[in-house]
Amino acid sequence: MLLFSGACHQPKSYSSQMNPRFEAYEARLTELETSLASEFDIDILEFDVECIYNIENLSQLVIDMLELGDFKFDTIKSGHNTTERFYYYTIKISDKQYEFRTSSRTDWVDLDYIMPVLESIVENHKRTYMYAFSNIDGGQIARLVFSEKEKLALAVDRGFPCSLPHSHFKVNIDWPHGLYSEVKYHEIPNMDELTDEFHKELKYMYNIGLDVPNLNRERIFIGSKYEDDLIEIFIDGGYVSSSTNKISEDHIQCFWNVSGIILANTLVKNYGYTVRLLDKTTGEYKYLSNVEYANKVQKAIGRRN
């Protein structure tokens, strides 16, 4: 079910400069969100993240968020702290009180404060459920998700555009900060084909026990969102790529995080391209054989517990 917050709501805007492949990817994610939300009983609330002009806006937004989860609550108080300059809205569920706040210095919704309060409510009163966000790009329109945890995990595995812990690339790996992988290419691969090969490599790594997410193909986009000289990797849509890799005249400079080194390994292993490491700090190069590089990547990622 899709709901709209009464706090305020603006239509989504599109950029005419976006890569048509990325637009098609987002359109497919939108289709998956709609179909899988229906199949797995996932409820969604759209709201404008720049909509707080008074205490009534905060109160209405919180009410909409709580009604999304079908919580029964009593309003205790609401107001404006003019000294510290924040709006507040306090509610009670059963015997527990919860206070929502957002700054009155700006019209932005302070989700860093509001989301932990929602998570506490779920943990205390409906612990088999969860709040999350859809990754559909709505500009300043956010899409809050409420669902049973197990159902949402199943939907995400099928392509529902939402980031969950089990579908993230790990952040900390045994790979030095600033160590690029520069892959010398004969020709730039077709991006749809590269996405297929990246997915195959990811699946292979998962199957041999490496600590990578088990993603289906539809959740992955590889290519440029706007600029032609970049290879960006997006998982489940969203505003920010998991890695940005730059194309130069004869090589692709792959970023030093997990998705970047997996991309480089895909190019080396599946296309037969050669690789060298560039230390951003010293400017020094180190050449590795394809086997040496693959072993280094696997060691850096590590195995699942």
Solvent accessible surface area in square Angstrom, and as a share of the most:
residue,aa,sasa,rsa
1,M,124,0.55
2,L,79,0.40
3,L,60,0.30
4,F,115,0.48
5,S,5,0.03
6,G,60,0.57
7,A,9,0.07
8,C,35,0.21
9,H,70,0.31
10,Q,89,0.40
11,P,112,0.70
12,K,69,0.29
13,S,90,0.58
14,Y,164,0.62
15,S,41,0.26
16,S,117,0.75
17,Q,146,0.65
18,M,20,0.09
19,N,30,0.15
20,P,103,0.65
21,R,72,0.26
22,F,0,0.00
23,E,73,0.33
24,A,63,0.49
25,Y,20,0.07
26,E,18,0.08
27,A,55,0.42
28,R,100,0.36
29,L,2,0.01
30,T,58,0.34
31,E,98,0.44
32,L,12,0.06
33,E,3,0.01
34,T,91,0.53
35,S,61,0.40
36,L,5,0.03
37,A,6,0.05
38,S,85,0.55
39,E,97,0.44
40,F,25,0.10
41,D,97,0.50
42,I,0,0.00
43,D,35,0.18
44,I,6,0.03
45,L,2,0.01
46,E,19,0.09
47,F,0,0.00
48,D,2,0.01
49,V,18,0.10
50,E,46,0.21
51,C,0,0.00
52,I,3,0.02
53,Y,140,0.53
54,N,60,0.31
55,I,30,0.15
56,E,113,0.51
57,N,25,0.13
58,L,0,0.00
59,S,18,0.11
60,Q,68,0.30
61,L,0,0.00
62,V,0,0.00
63,I,46,0.23
64,D,17,0.09
65,M,0,0.00
66,L,0,0.00
67,E,102,0.46
68,L,6,0.03
69,G,1,0.01
70,D,89,0.46
71,F,11,0.05
72,K,159,0.67
73,F,50,0.21
74,D,93,0.48
75,T,76,0.44
76,I,74,0.37
77,K,110,0.47
78,S,55,0.35
79,G,15,0.14
80,H,80,0.36
81,N,44,0.22
82,T,99,0.57
83,T,119,0.69
84,E,108,0.48
85,R,108,0.39
86,F,24,0.10
87,Y,24,0.09
88,Y,49,0.19
89,Y,7,0.02
90,T,6,0.03
91,I,0,0.00
92,K,71,0.30
93,I,12,0.06
94,S,88,0.57
95,D,117,0.60
96,K,89,0.38
97,Q,112,0.50
98,Y,20,0.07
99,E,49,0.22
100,F,0,0.00
101,R,81,0.30
102,T,2,0.01
103,S,32,0.21
104,S,25,0.16
105,R,152,0.55
106,T,59,0.34
107,D,38,0.20
108,W,131,0.46
109,V,9,0.05
110,D,55,0.29
111,L,41,0.20
112,D,132,0.69
113,Y,82,0.31
114,I,0,0.00
115,M,22,0.10
116,P,66,0.41
117,V,22,0.13
118,L,0,0.00
119,E,92,0.41
120,S,48,0.31
121,I,0,0.00
122,V,8,0.04
123,E,81,0.36
124,N,69,0.35
125,H,55,0.25
126,K,60,0.25
127,R,153,0.56
128,T,88,0.51
129,Y,67,0.26
130,M,46,0.20
131,Y,9,0.03
132,A,12,0.09
133,F,57,0.24
134,S,10,0.06
135,N,27,0.14
136,I,17,0.08
137,D,21,0.11
138,G,4,0.04
139,G,41,0.40
140,Q,67,0.30
141,I,8,0.04
142,A,15,0.12
143,R,28,0.10
144,L,0,0.00
145,V,0,0.00
146,F,9,0.04
147,S,2,0.01
148,E,58,0.26
149,K,86,0.36
150,E,141,0.63
151,K,63,0.27
152,L,0,0.00
153,A,31,0.24
154,L,102,0.51
155,A,0,0.00
156,V,0,0.00
157,D,62,0.32
158,R,115,0.42
159,G,0,0.00
160,F,0,0.00
161,P,0,0.00
162,C,0,0.00
163,S,52,0.34
164,L,8,0.04
165,P,113,0.71
166,H,89,0.40
167,S,4,0.03
168,H,96,0.43
169,F,29,0.12
170,K,62,0.26
171,V,135,0.78
172,N,131,0.67
173,I,33,0.17
174,D,92,0.48
175,W,17,0.06
176,P,77,0.49
177,H,154,0.69
178,G,3,0.03
179,L,20,0.10
180,Y,39,0.15
181,S,0,0.00
182,E,6,0.03
183,V,0,0.00
184,K,111,0.47
185,Y,28,0.11
186,H,153,0.68
187,E,124,0.56
188,I,78,0.40
189,P,10,0.07
190,N,95,0.49
191,M,34,0.15
192,D,72,0.37
193,E,85,0.38
194,L,0,0.00
195,T,1,0.01
196,D,58,0.30
197,E,35,0.16
198,F,0,0.00
199,H,33,0.15
200,K,120,0.51
201,E,5,0.02
202,L,1,0.01
203,K,72,0.30
204,Y,96,0.37
205,M,0,0.00
206,Y,60,0.23
207,N,107,0.55
208,I,57,0.29
209,G,13,0.13
210,L,4,0.02
211,D,47,0.24
212,V,6,0.04
213,P,6,0.04
214,N,67,0.34
215,L,4,0.02
216,N,40,0.21
217,R,78,0.28
218,E,64,0.29
219,R,0,0.00
220,I,2,0.01
221,F,6,0.03
222,I,0,0.00
223,G,1,0.01
224,S,9,0.06
225,K,18,0.08
226,Y,103,0.39
227,E,101,0.45
228,D,128,0.66
229,D,55,0.29
230,L,28,0.14
231,I,1,0.00
232,E,22,0.10
233,I,0,0.00
234,F,3,0.01
235,I,25,0.12
236,D,1,0.01
237,G,6,0.05
238,G,8,0.08
239,Y,121,0.46
240,V,128,0.74
241,S,21,0.13
242,S,36,0.23
243,S,5,0.03
244,T,60,0.35
245,N,0,0.00
246,K,101,0.43
247,I,23,0.12
248,S,43,0.28
249,E,167,0.75
250,D,65,0.34
251,H,35,0.16
252,I,0,0.00
253,Q,42,0.18
254,C,0,0.00
255,F,60,0.25
256,W,29,0.10
257,N,42,0.22
258,V,3,0.02
259,S,1,0.01
260,G,0,0.00
261,I,0,0.00
262,I,0,0.00
263,L,0,0.00
264,A,0,0.00
265,N,1,0.01
266,T,0,0.00
267,L,0,0.00
268,V,2,0.01
269,K,99,0.42
270,N,57,0.29
271,Y,50,0.19
272,G,47,0.46
273,Y,10,0.04
274,T,82,0.47
275,V,5,0.03
276,R,60,0.22
277,L,5,0.03
278,L,24,0.12
279,D,48,0.25
280,K,123,0.52
281,T,122,0.71
282,T,85,0.50
283,G,43,0.41
284,E,119,0.53
285,Y,103,0.39
286,K,125,0.53
287,Y,152,0.58
288,L,27,0.14
289,S,58,0.38
290,N,55,0.28
291,V,107,0.61
292,E,92,0.41
293,Y,0,0.00
294,A,22,0.17
295,N,89,0.46
296,K,68,0.29
297,V,0,0.00
298,Q,53,0.24
299,K,147,0.62
300,A,4,0.03
301,I,0,0.00
302,G,24,0.23
303,R,158,0.58
304,R,94,0.34
305,N,203,1.04
